[in-house]
Amino acid sequence: MNTNHATWLKLNRPAPCRSEFLRLVTLLFGCSLALPWQVPLAAHRGSHFATSQCTSTRLVVATQQPAGVQVASEPSAQSAPKHRPRVIVVQPVILCDDDGSTPAVHAFPKRLIDRVYTKAKLELLYLQPLRWNHGKARRGEITQHQIIRDGRHQGIISPDKRIITLLFASTTDRKKGPSGHGQQGGSTCFVRLGPSDRQADPLQLAFVVAHELGHCLNLRHVVDDPAVPDKPANLQGMGALTDRLSAAGLHDTQRDTVLRSPLVMDRLRFYTLAEAQKQIVDETWEPYITGATDDMLRFSIGLTADAPLPQQPQTRRRFAKQQYAGKVLDFNAAEKTLLTGMVQRLQALIGSSWPGVSRFPWHFVKVDGTFCKGMAHTRGLSIFLSGRYLEKMSTDANFGLKLLLHEKLHVIQRLNRKSFKPLYQAYGFVPVTLKKGELKQLNAAQNPDALNVSWAIHSGDALSLLITTLARDTEGIIQFQEEYRTLDKQPDGSWTIGAIREKDGPFQNWHASFPFRVGHDHPNEVSAYLSGLLLESDHLKTLNRDLTAAQTDRLEQTRNAFRNILRLIGDEDRNASKPSARNLPGPLRTNRIGELYCHVPVTLYSKTIQFHSGGLATGSGVCAPPSIPYFPPKVNE
Ligand SMILES: [Zn+2]
């Protein structure tokens, strides 16, 4: 949503446009306005509770899903991961020492994991990896519970229970060999992939990650799962690594368990009215309701500036939630068909350039035209659309494609917040921390797509803020109003917002370097607008306007950055070693070491072998065999 005042007026009271293009731009960009909100979490398909972290025979707690959960009949899904109807989204976190050095060995196996989960028709998608400077956690000097607490507190572990946080540590349980812990039925797992100076086997790395993710998906060890036979080889049991990671490595009952996990998301989803009522009031990602000012609530609900609001916090929240829930609608069949077709078209257009956009979930909520004045926007992982936009999309395909891309980019910005930072700084934005209360004092609008107002603009040696505030017009209607203000640095390093200032020459030049008229108040919007222009220029081949040299540079700057930010994270990023013997794209192969590893009687994985603490597995809760941790150099082939 774009909070720009001019956009807002254009959108609602169509003014004469100078050209068809401008009209299109107005319609397209006007869809994104400023609002206060947030993203809802996915509706859980089964009641889950995350219990033991550990995955040993003794410690696994079986969290059986309620009976009667249906496994939906499959469409004739093709087997290529990108065509699969479901995804799991994983946030990798690489633990480092406090000074940022010594990152834990990490790898992002994808192809092998996609293969073993073939039966569940899901694709694994990694978010951009985060580095977390927390030496005690990297070295295993504090408990995993403490690490999780710290991770939540510092915003490292995703607040969204649909997203798996995969932490790479160097030591856990005072051991260093490849192994891990998955939170049974939870959303956090720890893996350690061995010391950085040892060559690791890609099969082994993939197995450790796939196995631990399995615990998050609520898979138990075969030894604890009466429904799964010892043979054939299983992801959670015994067998050769190649077989455990094959499509047959997941039993039918395990597939059903995986499909009941709230971590498994439909790639394309239209929220029903009942589901959408929960989505629209969900504050998992940001405090859309509780953080909204009175005028923002009025604007969102569609009330006039004078409308009274309950002031007692609980009553206010209840009132807002009721009002919000009353704004959602069901999509009709034609709208679903329209959006499905547009998503597929967009996936075909940008799938190879920006798979980090096209493959992530496309979740839609429909709202009525009075909610945030019907403007398209996002909350959490969902795109909110009103009938007005759907109608426009049905008659103007290019408009629809650009709109979907623009909004989806806001979802990706939320998921990969840090990755966009260098691009935003290259645009000329500067990150600042505003003093608490400054925005409320100005009655700033709250754009759910850019809720974090922490980007200033250089103006000479000083910093300024382009900000959208809420003001009442002569009819008592709340409207957006753009202001350009000075910023003043405080002794504690924070900034206060000063007087309105003139949009001087340097500002005008900076503004004109972007080939659109509105949305310059936040880099989330700037980059989303530029994505639409890149779509026109590079994919639709419909960009037929002259750009200045500066504007062409902006496109190029964005094109280059997107190539990195929006790529697919996967096997190519392995840093643990050079897997010279095997290139993953070929058929699965193993080697001597792999076979040796596989044939070790690992207590935890077999019902037929008695648990014994003195053997290879010690019952400490470790999943992978700890006693054959590394591959000595030069043994493959
Ligand atoms: Zn936007």
Residues whose N, C-alpha, C, O or C-beta is under 5 A from the ligand:
A	BS01	ZN	M1 N2 S32 D449 E525 A528
